[in-house]
Amino acid sequence: MNLWLIGAVALLLGGMVPALYLASRGDPVPRLVGLVLSGQVATLALLLLAQGFGQSSYLIVPLVLAVLSFPGVLVFTRLLRARP
């Protein structure tokens, strides 16, 4: 186990727990913030895992997740918009 893997575990424990708490409780806007935070934490954790395992082919998944998370947030924001 190297420093990259320890960092990934620490990031998942320290970042995903508050994100999942925000995403599961409260009003829709804080839930959206929790969803965005969980996507960013997952992306960073996957990047750290790819670096820790030393496989450059593992970088494809976090890069795709980083690209697709922003349009997903835009879709959810549009759905939360108040209807006239």
N, CA, C and O atoms as a MOPAC input file, in Angstrom:
PM7 MOZYME 1SCF
protein

 N      0.85400 1    -1.16800 1     0.00000 1
 C      0.00000 1     0.00000 1     0.00000 1
 C      0.90200 1     1.23400 1     0.00000 1
 O      1.77000 1     1.38500 1     0.86000 1
 N      0.68600 1     2.09200 1    -0.95800 1
 C      1.53700 1     3.27300 1    -1.05000 1
 C      0.76000 1     4.52900 1    -0.65700 1
 O     -0.40700 1     4.45600 1    -0.27200 1
 N      1.41600 1     5.66500 1    -0.75800 1
 C      0.83300 1     6.92400 1    -0.30900 1
 C     -0.36900 1     7.33200 1    -1.15700 1
 O     -1.30200 1     7.94700 1    -0.63900 1
 N     -0.36600 1     7.00000 1    -2.45300 1
 C     -1.49200 1     7.33700 1    -3.32700 1
 C     -2.76400 1     6.60700 1    -2.89000 1
 O     -3.84600 1     7.19400 1    -2.87700 1
 N     -2.63200 1     5.34500 1    -2.53700 1
 C     -3.79600 1     4.56700 1    -2.11600 1
 C     -4.31000 1     5.02200 1    -0.75500 1
 O     -5.51800 1     5.05100 1    -0.52100 1
 N     -3.40300 1     5.37400 1     0.12900 1
 C     -3.81800 1     5.90100 1     1.43000 1
 C     -4.54600 1     7.23100 1     1.25000 1
 O     -5.54100 1     7.49300 1     1.92500 1
 N     -4.05200 1     8.06300 1     0.34500 1
 C     -4.73100 1     9.32500 1     0.04700 1
 C     -6.11200 1     9.11600 1    -0.54100 1
 O     -7.03800 1     9.86600 1    -0.23000 1
 N     -6.26400 1     8.10100 1    -1.39400 1
 C     -7.57400 1     7.81500 1    -1.98000 1
 C     -8.56100 1     7.35900 1    -0.92100 1
 O     -9.72100 1     7.77300 1    -0.93100 1
 N     -8.11200 1     6.51200 1    -0.01000 1
 C     -8.99500 1     6.05200 1     1.06800 1
 C     -9.37000 1     7.21300 1     1.98500 1
 O    -10.52700 1     7.33800 1     2.38500 1
 N     -8.40400 1     8.05600 1     2.31700 1
 C     -8.68800 1     9.21200 1     3.17100 1
 C     -9.64800 1    10.18000 1     2.48900 1
 O    -10.53200 1    10.74200 1     3.13500 1
 N     -9.47600 1    10.37000 1     1.19400 1
 C    -10.37100 1    11.25000 1     0.45300 1
 C    -11.78300 1    10.68400 1     0.41000 1
 O    -12.75500 1    11.42400 1     0.56700 1
 N    -11.90200 1     9.38600 1     0.20000 1
 C    -13.22700 1     8.77500 1     0.17500 1
 C    -13.91100 1     8.86600 1     1.53200 1
 O    -15.10300 1     9.16500 1     1.61100 1
 N    -13.16600 1     8.61200 1     2.59400 1
 C    -13.77100 1     8.68400 1     3.92400 1
 C    -14.07200 1    10.12100 1     4.33400 1
 O    -15.13100 1    10.40200 1     4.89600 1
 N    -13.15400 1    11.01500 1     4.05600 1
 C    -13.32800 1    12.40000 1     4.47400 1
 C    -14.22800 1    13.22500 1     3.58400 1
 O    -14.82000 1    14.20200 1     4.04200 1
 N    -14.34300 1    12.85600 1     2.33200 1
 C    -15.12900 1    13.66100 1     1.40700 1
 C    -16.46600 1    13.07100 1     1.03200 1
 O    -17.42400 1    13.80600 1     0.79300 1
 N    -16.54600 1    11.75300 1     0.97600 1
 C    -17.78100 1    11.13700 1     0.51600 1
 C    -18.84900 1    11.09600 1     1.60600 1
 O    -20.04100 1    11.16500 1     1.30400 1
 N    -18.44200 1    10.98600 1     2.85500 1
 C    -19.42600 1    10.93400 1     3.94400 1
 C    -20.22400 1    12.23600 1     4.03300 1
 O    -21.45200 1    12.16800 1     4.08500 1
 N    -19.59400 1    13.42500 1     4.05400 1
 C    -20.39600 1    14.65000 1     4.05900 1
 C    -21.19900 1    14.83800 1     2.77400 1
 O    -22.30500 1    15.37700 1     2.80700 1
 N    -20.65400 1    14.39900 1     1.65200 1
 C    -21.37800 1    14.54100 1     0.38400 1
 C    -22.63700 1    13.68200 1     0.37500 1
 O    -23.69600 1    14.13300 1    -0.06100 1
 N    -22.52400 1    12.46200 1     0.84900 1
 C    -23.70100 1    11.59500 1     0.89600 1
 C    -24.71200 1    12.07800 1     1.92100 1
 O    -25.91700 1    11.91900 1     1.72600 1
 N    -24.23500 1    12.66800 1     3.01000 1
 C    -25.16000 1    13.24100 1     3.98700 1
 C    -25.93100 1    14.40000 1     3.36600 1
 O    -27.14800 1    14.49200 1     3.52600 1
 N    -25.22900 1    15.28800 1     2.65500 1
 C    -25.90400 1    16.40900 1     1.99300 1
 C    -26.86900 1    15.92900 1     0.91900 1
 O    -27.95300 1    16.49000 1     0.75900 1
 N    -26.48300 1    14.90600 1     0.19200 1
 C    -27.31600 1    14.42300 1    -0.91000 1
 C    -28.54800 1    13.68100 1    -0.42800 1
 O    -29.49100 1    13.49800 1    -1.19700 1
 N    -28.56500 1    13.25400 1     0.81200 1
 C    -29.69800 1    12.46000 1     1.27900 1
 C    -30.65500 1    13.22100 1     2.18800 1
 O    -31.70500 1    12.68200 1     2.53800 1
 N    -30.34300 1    14.42500 1     2.57600 1
 C    -31.19100 1    15.15000 1     3.51400 1
 C    -31.44300 1    16.57500 1     3.02700 1
 O    -30.64000 1    17.14400 1     2.28800 1
 N    -32.57100 1    17.14000 1     3.45400 1
 C    -32.81400 1    18.55600 1     3.25900 1
 C    -33.53400 1    18.91200 1     1.97500 1
 O    -34.17000 1    18.08000 1     1.32800 1
 N    -33.40700 1    20.17500 1     1.63800 1
 C    -34.05400 1    20.74000 1     0.46000 1
 C    -33.33200 1    20.31200 1    -0.81000 1
 O    -32.23300 1    19.76200 1    -0.74800 1
 N    -33.95000 1    20.56300 1    -1.96700 1
 C    -33.32700 1    20.12400 1    -3.22400 1
 C    -31.98100 1    20.77600 1    -3.54400 1
 O    -31.10400 1    20.12100 1    -4.10700 1
 N    -31.80400 1    22.03900 1    -3.20000 1
 C    -30.54400 1    22.70800 1    -3.55400 1
 C    -29.35200 1    22.13000 1    -2.77500 1
 O    -28.32700 1    21.84100 1    -3.39200 1
 N    -29.43800 1    21.95000 1    -1.45400 1
 C    -28.31100 1    21.28600 1    -0.77700 1
 C    -28.10200 1    19.84900 1    -1.24100 1
 O    -26.97600 1    19.35300 1    -1.21800 1
 N    -29.15400 1    19.18500 1    -1.65400 1
 C    -28.99900 1    17.83300 1    -2.18200 1
 C    -28.21200 1    17.85400 1    -3.48900 1
 O    -27.39900 1    16.96700 1    -3.74800 1
 N    -28.45900 1    18.87400 1    -4.30800 1
 C    -27.70100 1    19.01200 1    -5.54900 1
 C    -26.23000 1    19.30000 1    -5.25800 1
 O    -25.34400 1    18.79200 1    -5.94500 1
 N    -25.97700 1    20.11200 1    -4.24200 1
 C    -24.59400 1    20.39200 1    -3.84200 1
 C    -23.90700 1    19.10500 1    -3.39100 1
 O    -22.74300 1    18.87400 1    -3.71600 1
 N    -24.62000 1    18.27600 1    -2.64900 1
 C    -24.05700 1    16.99000 1    -2.23500 1
 C    -23.76400 1    16.08500 1    -3.41400 1
 O    -22.76100 1    15.37200 1    -3.42100 1
 N    -24.63100 1    16.11200 1    -4.40500 1
 C    -24.41300 1    15.31200 1    -5.60800 1
 C    -23.17900 1    15.78500 1    -6.37400 1
 O    -22.37800 1    14.97100 1    -6.83400 1
 N    -23.03200 1    17.08300 1    -6.50600 1
 C    -21.86100 1    17.64000 1    -7.19800 1
 C    -20.58600 1    17.31100 1    -6.42700 1
 O    -19.57500 1    16.92600 1    -7.01600 1
 N    -20.64200 1    17.46600 1    -5.11000 1
 C    -19.47300 1    17.16400 1    -4.28400 1
 C    -19.09200 1    15.69500 1    -4.37200 1
 O    -17.90700 1    15.36800 1    -4.42400 1
 N    -20.07400 1    14.81100 1    -4.38800 1
 C    -19.75400 1    13.38200 1    -4.48100 1
 C    -19.13000 1    13.04100 1    -5.83300 1
 O    -18.25800 1    12.17500 1    -5.90800 1
 N    -19.56400 1    13.70600 1    -6.89300 1
 C    -18.95300 1    13.48000 1    -8.20100 1
 C    -17.50500 1    13.93300 1    -8.24500 1
 O    -16.65400 1    13.25500 1    -8.82000 1
 N    -17.22700 1    15.07300 1    -7.64200 1
 C    -15.85200 1    15.57800 1    -7.62200 1
 C    -14.94400 1    14.70900 1    -6.75800 1
 O    -13.79800 1    14.44400 1    -7.12000 1
 N    -15.46100 1    14.26800 1    -5.61800 1
 C    -14.66400 1    13.40600 1    -4.73700 1
 C    -14.38700 1    12.07200 1    -5.41900 1
 O    -13.27700 1    11.54600 1    -5.33000 1
 N    -15.38800 1    11.52500 1    -6.09700 1
 C    -15.19000 1    10.25100 1    -6.79300 1
 C    -14.16300 1    10.39100 1    -7.91200 1
 O    -13.34400 1     9.49600 1    -8.11800 1
 N    -14.20300 1    11.50100 1    -8.62900 1
 C    -13.23000 1    11.73100 1    -9.69300 1
 C    -11.81000 1    11.80100 1    -9.13600 1
 O    -10.89500 1    11.17100 1    -9.66600 1
 N    -11.63800 1    12.56500 1    -8.07400 1
 C    -10.30200 1    12.68100 1    -7.48000 1
 C     -9.83100 1    11.35900 1    -6.89100 1
 O     -8.65200 1    11.02100 1    -6.99500 1
 N    -10.73700 1    10.61000 1    -6.27400 1
 C    -10.35200 1     9.31500 1    -5.70500 1
 C     -9.94700 1     8.34000 1    -6.80600 1
 O     -8.98800 1     7.58700 1    -6.63900 1
 N    -10.65800 1     8.34400 1    -7.91800 1
 C    -10.29600 1     7.46100 1    -9.02500 1
 C     -8.95200 1     7.85000 1    -9.63600 1
 O     -8.18000 1     6.98200 1   -10.04500 1
 N     -8.67200 1     9.15000 1    -9.69900 1
 C     -7.35500 1     9.58600 1   -10.17700 1
 C     -6.24200 1     9.12600 1    -9.24000 1
 O     -5.18700 1     8.68300 1    -9.69200 1
 N     -6.47800 1     9.23200 1    -7.94300 1
 C     -5.47500 1     8.76800 1    -6.98400 1
 C     -5.29000 1     7.25900 1    -7.05400 1
 O     -4.16700 1     6.76800 1    -6.93600 1
 N     -6.37900 1     6.51800 1    -7.24400 1
 C     -6.26700 1     5.06500 1    -7.36600 1
 C     -5.49400 1     4.67200 1    -8.62300 1
 O     -4.68300 1     3.74700 1    -8.58900 1
 N     -5.73900 1     5.36700 1    -9.72400 1
 C     -5.01000 1     5.07700 1   -10.95900 1
 C     -3.52000 1     5.33700 1   -10.77900 1
 O     -2.68400 1     4.56700 1   -11.25200 1
 N     -3.20000 1     6.41900 1   -10.09800 1
 C     -1.79100 1     6.72300 1    -9.84300 1
 C     -1.18500 1     5.71100 1    -8.87500 1
 O     -0.03300 1     5.30500 1    -9.03000 1
 N     -1.96100 1     5.31000 1    -7.88500 1
 C     -1.46100 1     4.36100 1    -6.89600 1
 C     -1.19600 1     2.98300 1    -7.47100 1
 O     -0.23100 1     2.32400 1    -7.08500 1
 N     -2.04200 1     2.54000 1    -8.39000 1
 C     -1.83800 1     1.23800 1    -9.01600 1
 C     -0.84000 1     1.29900 1   -10.16800 1
 O     -0.37800 1     0.26100 1   -10.64200 1
 N     -0.50400 1     2.50300 1   -10.62100 1
 C      0.48900 1     2.65500 1   -11.67400 1
 C     -0.00500 1     2.24700 1   -13.05100 1
 O      0.79800 1     1.89700 1   -13.91500 1
 N     -1.29600 1     2.28800 1   -13.26500 1
 C     -1.88000 1     1.91100 1   -14.55600 1
 C     -2.44500 1     3.16200 1   -15.22700 1
 O     -3.41900 1     3.74300 1   -14.74700 1
 N     -1.84400 1     3.56700 1   -16.31800 1
 C     -2.34200 1     4.75300 1   -17.01100 1
 C     -3.67500 1     4.49300 1   -17.69700 1
 O     -4.41200 1     5.43500 1   -17.98500 1
 N     -3.99500 1     3.23200 1   -17.96300 1
 C     -5.27900 1     2.92900 1   -18.59300 1
 C     -6.44600 1     3.16600 1   -17.64100 1
 O     -7.58500 1     3.31700 1   -18.08300 1
 N     -6.17500 1     3.20100 1   -16.34300 1
 C     -7.23000 1     3.47300 1   -15.36600 1
 C     -7.63700 1     4.94400 1   -15.35100 1
 O     -8.61700 1     5.29800 1   -14.69600 1
 N     -6.91800 1     5.79500 1   -16.04700 1
 C     -7.22800 1     7.22400 1   -16.06500 1
 C     -8.41600 1     7.56500 1   -16.95400 1
 O     -8.92800 1     8.68200 1   -16.88800 1
 N     -8.85900 1     6.63500 1   -17.77600 1
 C     -9.95400 1     6.91200 1   -18.70500 1
 C    -11.25100 1     7.17900 1   -17.95100 1
 O    -11.97100 1     8.12600 1   -18.26800 1
 N    -11.54800 1     6.36000 1   -16.96600 1
 C    -12.81600 1     6.48600 1   -16.23700 1
 C    -12.92300 1     7.82100 1   -15.49900 1
 O    -13.95000 1     8.48600 1   -15.63800 1
 N    -11.92100 1     8.25600 1   -14.71800 1
 C    -12.08500 1     9.55400 1   -14.06200 1
 C    -12.13100 1    10.72900 1   -15.03200 1
 O    -12.80500 1    11.72300 1   -14.76300 1
 N    -11.42900 1    10.62800 1   -16.14800 1
 C    -11.49400 1    11.72300 1   -17.11700 1
 C    -12.87300 1    11.81800 1   -17.75800 1
 O    -13.38300 1    12.91800 1   -17.97100 1
 N    -13.47500 1    10.67900 1   -18.06500 1
 C    -14.84000 1    10.68500 1   -18.60700 1
 C    -15.82100 1    11.19100 1   -17.55500 1
 O    -16.73400 1    11.95200 1   -17.87500 1
 N    -15.64100 1    10.77700 1   -16.31000 1
 C    -16.50900 1    11.24500 1   -15.23300 1
 C    -16.39600 1    12.75100 1   -15.04700 1
 O    -17.40000 1    13.42000 1   -14.80500 1
 N    -15.19500 1    13.29000 1   -15.15400 1
 C    -15.00800 1    14.73600 1   -15.01800 1
 C    -15.70200 1    15.49100 1   -16.14200 1
 O    -16.26500 1    16.56200 1   -15.91700 1
 N    -15.66400 1    14.93900 1   -17.34800 1
 C    -16.30200 1    15.60800 1   -18.48500 1
 C    -17.82400 1    15.51500 1   -18.39300 1
 O    -18.51700 1    16.48100 1   -18.71500 1
 N    -18.34900 1    14.38400 1   -17.96500 1
 C    -19.79300 1    14.17800 1   -17.95500 1
 C    -20.48900 1    14.70500 1   -16.70600 1
 O    -21.71400 1    14.83000 1   -16.70400 1
 N    -19.75900 1    15.01300 1   -15.65800 1
 C    -20.41900 1    15.47200 1   -14.43800 1
 C    -20.99200 1    16.87800 1   -14.59900 1
 O    -22.04800 1    17.17500 1   -14.04000 1
 N    -20.32700 1    17.73600 1   -15.34200 1
 C    -20.83200 1    19.09700 1   -15.51600 1
 C    -22.15400 1    19.14100 1   -16.28100 1
 O    -23.07100 1    19.82000 1   -15.81800 1
 N    -22.31200 1    18.46300 1   -17.42000 1
 C    -23.63200 1    18.46000 1   -18.06600 1
 C    -24.71100 1    17.81500 1   -17.19600 1
 O    -25.87700 1    18.20500 1   -17.26200 1
 N    -24.33300 1    16.83900 1   -16.39000 1
 C    -25.30400 1    16.23800 1   -15.48000 1
 C    -25.81300 1    17.23600 1   -14.45700 1
 O    -27.00100 1    17.24900 1   -14.13400 1
 N    -24.92100 1    18.07000 1   -13.94700 1
 C    -25.32300 1    19.11400 1   -13.00300 1
 C    -26.24200 1    20.11800 1   -13.68300 1
 O    -27.20700 1    20.58600 1   -13.07900 1
 N    -25.95300 1    20.44800 1   -14.92300 1
 C    -26.81900 1    21.37800 1   -15.64400 1
 C    -28.21900 1    20.81000 1   -15.83800 1
 O    -29.20300 1    21.54300 1   -15.74300 1
 N    -28.31700 1    19.52000 1   -16.10700 1
 C    -29.63400 1    18.88600 1   -16.26600 1
 C    -30.40100 1    18.92800 1   -14.95600 1
 O    -31.58000 1    19.28100 1   -14.94300 1
 N    -29.75200 1    18.57400 1   -13.85300 1
 C    -30.43300 1    18.60700 1   -12.56200 1
 C    -30.81900 1    20.02600 1   -12.17000 1
 O    -31.88300 1    20.22800 1   -11.58600 1
 N    -29.98700 1    21.00900 1   -12.47500 1
 C    -30.31100 1    22.39800 1   -12.17000 1
 C    -31.52200 1    22.85400 1   -12.96000 1
 O    -32.37100 1    23.57900 1   -12.44100 1
 N    -31.60300 1    22.44000 1   -14.19400 1
 C    -32.76900 1    22.80000 1   -15.00400 1
 C    -34.03800 1    22.15400 1   -14.45900 1
 O    -35.10700 1    22.76300 1   -14.49100 1
 N    -33.92900 1    20.93800 1   -13.96400 1
 C    -35.09200 1    20.26800 1   -13.38500 1
 C    -35.53100 1    20.91100 1   -12.07300 1
 O    -36.71000 1    20.85400 1   -11.72400 1
 N    -34.59900 1    21.52200 1   -11.34300 1
 C    -34.94200 1    22.17900 1   -10.08500 1
 C    -35.50000 1    23.58200 1   -10.28000 1
 O    -36.01500 1    24.19100 1    -9.34200 1
 N    -35.39600 1    24.08200 1   -11.48600 1
 C    -35.87200 1    25.43300 1   -11.77100 1
 C    -37.36800 1    25.52000 1   -11.50600 1
 O    -38.11100 1    24.58800 1   -11.81500 1
 N    -37.80400 1    26.61100 1   -10.94800 1
 C    -39.23500 1    26.80000 1   -10.66400 1
 C    -40.00400 1    26.96000 1   -11.96900 1
 O    -39.59900 1    27.70200 1   -12.86300 1
 N    -41.08900 1    26.26800 1   -12.05200 1
 C    -41.91900 1    26.34300 1   -13.26200 1
 C    -42.86600 1    27.53600 1   -13.15700 1
 O    -43.39800 1    27.81300 1   -12.08200 1
 N    -43.08200 1    28.25100 1   -14.27900 1
 C    -43.97700 1    29.42700 1   -14.24300 1
 C    -45.43600 1    29.03800 1   -14.14500 1
 O    -46.30600 1    29.90800 1   -14.10500 1

